[in-house]
């Protein structure tokens, strides 16, 4: 599928701002100047889908290599590389290497791609010496500044681990005071934002017992040029886990779909904050105290959550379509957020925004989506079949066309070459 001119520009914006695993080094050279990339003389495209299959409370992951994104048949796990636990595959796009971690240990393994399109182990590094026992939860908790410097955001130990992907060694840590709140579970953004040399990682909290969301927004600002980090918080709303950059250069942060689903099931409970939109200045590292909008006011009162990068200066909100999905009393908010019933609304991000607009060409899908970059294309994920299948759909041309599917859940995708 050939992207329209409208979205070719937005694809570059998405790559620069939302898809942080491609933040460094995107050259035409398939080895990207890295003699250790392992691609040999093979310059044909190669992609890695990482599928997590769960059975009997245990998970096994599979790294599926394919020379194309579009598939009419489900991707096969038969010849995939098997990893114990929930695996994440991360790295710099088109460098011929993927760094694989797992919930089963604190080890990161480097795999290089061989000339005959196979994965070859090329070293490993353990984060156990920094207090980690496991690695999760999303691909983009790994951030790459170059082929010799990368970062891993860890909520359990409240730190950023700095490591060298070329030498596979640990180099330093940055503490993140303030991200741990007693009685809560912390969640990082699935799509952090890159602005210049800064990585902006939104934070979300929910109670560790019961159903709810914590009324606090937060963001980690990591400067990869100086290896410094700070945490900034705001107390006006909660589960603010999504962020995009507007046309004004400001970062707009929104409550994620799960937070919207929690509020939908507890509409009369004043202790559950309404899903909201905040504005953050990445240069001064401050929230705008005068800017606050309830998301529902932008979408005719619908249950609204999640904000994904759209064409330059805009974003996509997700709105629950209750004409096709009925919310039944007692339904867990996670089930609601996972329902294939969340429509896409485009929001122009500017100070005087008043309303979002329904994008009727995109089909309703699950509320919590991950964005992935493949050349000039942008893909989003959709979990179906009781979270037993992952669909990859086209966002580039706003068609929502199904381009690939596989068994299990997918939290990682990377173009290796």
Residue, then its C-alpha position, 0 to 999 in steps of 0.5 A: x500500500x502506498x501512503x498518501x502524501x498527507x500521511x508521508x509527512x505524519x509518518x516522519x513525525x510519528x517516527x521522530x516523536x512516538x516510535x522511540x525505538x527508532x530514535x537514533x541512526x536511520x540511514x540508507x546503509x542497512x548496517x547503519x555504519x555499525x560493523x557489528x550489525x551482522x547483516x552481511x551483504x543482504x540488504x532486503x527488508x526484514x522485520x521482527x514480530x514478537x508474539x507472547x502466547x500464554x497457556x496454563x498461567x505460563x507464557x512463551x514468546x516467539x520472534x517471527x522473522x519475515x521479509x514483508x509486513x503484509x500477509x494474507x495468512x496468519x504469521x506462523x510460529x513454527x520456525x520462530x525463535x522461542x523465548x521463555x516468558x514475556x519477551x520484548x524485542x527492541x533496538x535501532x531500526x534497520x541496524x540488523x540487531x535486536x535486543x531481547x529481554x524477558x520476564x523470566x530474567x534480568x538478562x538482555x541478549x543481543x541477536x544479530x541477523x545473518x545473511x541468510x535471515x537467521x538470528x545469531x546470539x552476539x552477547x548478553x548483559x545482566x541487569x541483576x547487579x542493578x537490583x532487577x530480577x525481571x524485565x518488562x513491560x513494554x518495548x519502549x522502556x528501552x530507549x536507544x541514543x546510539x549504538x553505544x548508549x541505551x536506557x532501560x526505564x525500570x519501575x520496580x527499582x525506580x531507576x533508569x539503567x544506562x548500558x552499552x548495546x555494542x559492548x553489552x555492558x552496564x555503564x550507569x544508573x539514574x534514580x527516579x525519586x517520586x515515581x513510587x507511591x505506596x499502595x499503587x502499581x506504576x505503569x509507563x507509557x507504551x509510546x513515549x515521546x522524543x523531543x530533541x535529545x530528551x525522552x519524555x516518559x509519561x507515568x500512570x498509577x492505579x491502586x494495587x488493590x481493587x479497581x480504580x486510578x490514582x489522581x496523579x499525572x507524572x512524566x520523566x524527562x531524560x536528557x540523553x545528552x547529559x544523562x540527567x533525569x527529573x520527575x514532574x507530577x500534577x494532581x489534576x487527573x489520573x492514568x495520564x499515560x499517553x502523550x503527543x507533540x502538538x503544532x505549538x511544540x507543547x506536549x499534550x498528555x491524556x488519560x489512557x483508555x483503561x482510565x476512561x473505562x474505570x471512570x465509565x464504570x464509576x461515573x458517580x464516584x467523585x474519587x475517580x477522576x474524569x479522563x483529562x487532557x493536560x499540557x506540558x512544556x518540554x523546554x521548561x519541564x512544567x505543566x501548564x496550570x491554566x490548561x485542563x480539558x475533560x476528554x469527554x467534552x471533546x467527543x460529545x460526552x463519550x467515554x474517551x481515553x488514549x491519545x496517539x500521534x496523528x498527522x503533524x500537530x494532531x492526535x487521535x483520541x479513542x472513544x467507546x462506541x456504546x451503540x455497538x458495545x453495551x457496558x454491563x454493571x460489574x464488567x471489569x474496566x480492563x475488559x471494556x478497554x480491550x473491547x473492539x469498540x473504540x472509535x478514532x477521533x482526530x484532535x487538532x492540538x492547539x490552545x483553543x481546541x474545542x472538539x475532536x472529529x470522528x474519523x469514520x474510515x478507521x474501524x473501531x478497535x481495542x482501546x489500548x493500542x501500540x504504534x509501530x513504524x515500518x518505513x513510511x508506514x504506521x501500524x497499530x495493534x488490535x487484540x482480539x479472540x479474548x486477547x489470544x490474537x494480535x492484528x496489525x492494522x494500517x494507520x498510514x492512510x486512515x483505512x485500518x486495513x488488516x495487514x498481519x495477524x498472529x497468535x498471542x499478544x504482541x508488544x514488540x515490532x522492529x524493522x531489522x533491515 
